[in-house]
Structure formats: C-alpha cells, structure tokens
Amino acid sequence: MTREEELIRIAKKLDKMVSRNNTEGALDLLNELKSFNMTLKLLQETRIGMSVNGIRKHCTDDEVVSLAKILIKDWKRLLDAARTQSTERPNKMKNGVDSNKSTGSPMLKLLIDVYAVWLVYTMTRRGKPEMPKIPTTPTSPMSPSFSSAGVPLSPCLATGETIRDKCIEMLAAALRTDDNFKEFGTNCDSMAAEIEDHILLNLHMGSTDMKYKNRVRSRISNLKDPKNPGLRRNVLAGGIELRRFAIMSAEEMASDELKQLRNNLTKEAIREHQLSKTSGTISDLFQCSKCGKKNCTYNQMQTRSADEPMTTFVLCNECGNRWKFC
C-alpha cells in the first residue's frame, strides 16, 4: 500500500468517527500520522488535514485534540516553507535566475500551486481563534443580509475573520430553524463550521468575495424555507454529505414539489417544440405576428382536462416563430 493510499484509509476512518460521533481509536490513527513524512502533495491529494481538523473540532478527549493541533502545526511549517519559496521565485526570475530549469523537480511546481498552499492555510486558521473584530465603519456589503439569530460562536470554531464567523453563526441558526433539530443529536455549530469550510474550499483561493457570500446566502435561505423542510432534515441526519451540500445548485436543493413542477414545465416545453416540427397541417388561416406571413403549420392537442378546449400550436414556416392559443 502506497503512502497516499494509507493516508486515504486513515482519513476515511477519521471521517467515519466524526459522522458517527464516536472518536474511539482516533489517538492511534493520529499517532500513525505523526510518523508520516508529510508533503504538500500528500496533503493536497488526500485532504487528510480536513479529517484531522474534523476530529479536533468534534473530539472531547484532550489528548486527541492536543495531538491533532500538533499535527496541524507541523503541517503548517510546510506551508511557511512553500510560501517563502513561492515569493522568492519572482525575485529570482527578475534577476534572470530560474531554478526550475536546473532541477525540473515536480515538487517545485507543486510549491507554486497556490491552491495547495491555501489548502493547508485554511485548515490551520481555526487552531488560532482571535477575538471578534468590531467594525469601525458603517455596515457594508461585507456580510450577508441576514440577521444572525444564533448564539455567539464557540472560540474553538472561530476563524478570527469577521465575515466567516458571521456566516458560520447564520448557517448554525438556519440549521436550528425548528426545534426538531434536537432529535438528530447534531452539533449545529460544528456542522455549520464544516459547511462553511467546504464552501470556502470550493472557491478559487478561498476568497470571501461576492460569490462566497451568495453561496452562503443560498444555503441559509434553502435551510430556512418552510416549504422545503426535507432539505434541512437530510442535512442534519447525514443524508446529504456536507461537502456535497456546500456546492449544490438551487435546482438540487429545491423541494420535491418544485422539482416536479420544473420537470413538468420542461416536458411541456419540449412537447411544444416538437409538436409543430414533427407533424401538422399547413394553412394560411394564421398570420405570423413576427414576419406577417401566412404560411403556417398548426397542430391541436388536449393539454388540459377533457372538458377544456384544445390547445392550438402554430409554427410559422417562414421565420420559425411559434405561438399557441386555446
């Protein structure tokens, strides 16, 4: 088994412990990780850092939490080394020196991969909670336009960034929309922090820009939607993975009723498109409102209940304009 496969195996075990809220055996797995000669490439390809960070946030065993923090701190040194080399590289290029030409090492290319650098960075931010910053200027578009009806974020989950901490609080409040969240025995704060982590990870360079804010807003509004309680229940119960929920589209998050309505509308649009194309009667009884010609093909079909009049679908053979009437 390769080192990468071994890390993936450990990551899966750690993730399973978090999802089952049972961290027994986590200490042994973390000790295995301590003996690994970790590289940025392994961190990027296995995402072991996220699994360790998940254990750190959910475990109540001080020894496990302490070891997880040590591992993350050690891996952060890789980040510091990578950031140093990536900033030195432009200076060397200015002086006509390109170290990649002499070595051709894949590792140097990896060090320039900013995403890999940021991946470790974002995983370690929560290890250093800071006091929330009080804005000195009036409210601006920096935060989503939702009121945070939630409890202040726990210091162990705080990122030290006002925008991110605010978003985590609002996500947690959305998960607690109804009192039935207690039935699932879920820590809504930890779950919200993990959702926010995944949202940030899937954005370029982890920027808290408008795209980030819009994605957080859409998660919150869908979780709070009284017509779509199934989504929130599935998230709380683990039916929808948090990693997937963070990137779901509006169509995927929609209620079953809305999905059915969209499906019916799509089918009707396809049917209307095909009706006049496949068959019909050529007639000059209809005048096209677009080109003024009377060269048209029409069909009649029962689209509603039997006691309603039939719908006439018309296609202009000159310009392709389509319309319908009852």
Secondary structure, 3 states (H helix, E strand, C coil): CCHHHHHHHHHHHHHHHHHCCCCCCHHHHHHHHHCCCCCHHHHHHHCHHHHHHHHHHHCCCHHHHHHHHHHHHHHHHHHHHHHHHHHHHHHHHHCCCCHHHHHCCHHHHHHCCHHHHHHHHHHHHHHCCCCCCCCCCCCCCCCCCCCCCCCCCCCCCCCCCHHHHHHHHHHHHHHCCCHHHHHHCCCHHHHHHHHHHHHHHCCHHHCCCHHHHHHHHHHHHHHHCCCCHHHHHHHHHCCCCHHHHCCCCHHHHCCHHHHHHHHHHHHHHHHHHHHHHHCCEEECCCCCCCCCCCCEEEEEECCCCCCCCCEEEEEECCCCCEEEEC
